[in-house]
């Protein structure tokens, strides 16, 4: 179920991506100075994705990695003295390295998602404060 949810989140993100990007358009499109482009960020979705990584993907990945430990150890013991035992040991070491890299990537994505929420929210707050600090010609006209 967790993988399906992850796939759904990825599909939703892909749907939101434009087919192509154009910068500095001269035709008054959404790019360039004064364009009407909108940076779309949905902090709750980013938080949900980060939480899914933390509560589902990371623990399930660890669990799946640990499942191989006992059978592999038993196979190595059964083939002690044979080259097969050495081969199984090397393959299991590679497996462990790959799991560590995957766990690192998951952690990096989780941190990136949470960081994006913080960065974009902070930018929104800063922009809002800046805009509100500019006096308007309508200020003080409480009619």
C-alpha positions in Angstrom: 0.0 0.0 0.0 2.8 2.5 0.8 4.4 2.0 -2.6 1.1 2.6 -4.3 0.6 5.8 -2.3 4.2 6.9 -3.2 3.5 6.1 -6.9 0.3 8.2 -6.7 2.2 11.1 -5.2 4.8 10.9 -8.0 2.1 10.7 -10.6 0.3 13.8 -9.2 3.6 15.7 -9.2 4.3 14.7 -12.8 0.8 16.0 -13.8 1.6 19.4 -12.3 4.8 19.8 -14.3 4.6 21.8 -17.4 5.4 20.0 -20.7 8.2 22.5 -21.3 9.7 25.6 -19.8 10.1 28.9 -21.4 12.0 31.7 -19.8 12.1 35.5 -20.6 9.2 35.4 -23.0 8.7 38.5 -25.1 5.1 37.7 -25.8 3.8 38.5 -22.4 3.4 34.9 -21.5 4.0 33.4 -18.1 7.7 33.7 -18.2 10.1 36.7 -17.9 9.7 40.0 -16.1 6.1 40.8 -15.1 4.8 37.4 -16.2 1.8 35.9 -14.6 3.6 32.6 -13.7 2.9 31.0 -10.4 5.2 29.0 -8.3 3.1 26.1 -7.1 3.9 24.7 -3.8 1.6 22.7 -1.6 3.3 22.4 1.8 0.8 19.8 3.1 1.5 17.5 0.2 5.3 17.9 0.8 4.8 17.2 4.5 2.7 14.1 3.7 5.3 12.8 1.3 8.1 13.3 3.8 6.0 11.7 6.5 5.3 8.7 4.2 9.0 8.3 3.6 9.7 8.4 7.4 6.8 6.3 8.6 6.4 3.8 5.8 9.2 3.7 3.2 12.2 3.8 5.5 10.9 1.2 8.0 9.6 -1.1 5.3 12.9 -0.8 3.4 14.9 -1.6 6.6 12.6 -4.6 7.2 13.0 -5.9 3.7 16.7 -5.6 3.9 16.8 -7.4 7.2 14.8 -10.3 5.8 17.8 -11.4 3.7 20.2 -11.5 6.7 19.3 -14.8 8.3 18.9 -16.9 5.1 22.1 -15.5 3.8 24.0 -16.3 7.0 22.6 -19.9 6.9 23.6 -20.3 3.3 27.1 -19.1 4.0 27.4 -21.5 7.0 26.1 -24.4 4.8 28.7 -23.7 2.1 31.6 -23.0 4.5 34.9 -23.9 2.7 33.4 -23.6 -0.7 33.8 -20.6 -3.1 30.0 -20.4 -3.0 30.2 -19.1 0.6 32.6 -16.4 -0.5 30.3 -15.4 -3.4 27.2 -15.3 -1.2 29.1 -13.2 1.4 30.3 -10.7 -1.3 26.8 -10.5 -2.8 25.3 -9.8 0.6 27.9 -7.1 1.3 26.9 -5.4 -2.0 23.2 -5.8 -1.0 24.0 -4.0 2.3 25.8 -1.2 0.5 22.8 -0.7 -1.9 20.4 -0.7 1.0 22.5 2.0 2.8 22.6 4.1 -0.4 18.8 3.7 -0.8 18.2 4.7 2.8 20.5 7.7 2.3 18.5 8.7 -0.7 15.2 8.3 1.1 16.5 10.4 4.0 17.8 13.0 1.5 14.4 13.2 -0.2 12.7 13.5 3.1 15.0 16.3 4.2 14.6 18.1 0.9 10.8 17.9 1.0 10.8 19.3 4.6 13.4 21.9 3.7 11.3 23.1 0.6 8.3 23.6 2.8 10.4 25.7 5.3 12.1 27.7 2.5 9.0 28.4 0.5 6.9 29.3 3.5 9.7 31.6 4.7 9.9 33.2 1.3 6.1 33.7 1.3 6.2 35.3 4.7 9.1 37.6 3.8 7.4 38.7 0.6 4.2 39.3 2.4 6.0 41.5 5.0 7.8 43.4 2.3 4.6 44.1 0.4 2.7 45.2 3.5 5.6 47.5 4.5 5.2 49.6 1.3 2.8 52.5 2.0 -0.2 52.6 -0.3 -1.9 55.8 -1.5 -5.1 54.3 0.0 -3.7 54.0 3.5 -5.6 56.0 6.0 -8.7 56.4 3.9 -10.9 54.6 6.4 -13.9 56.6 5.1 
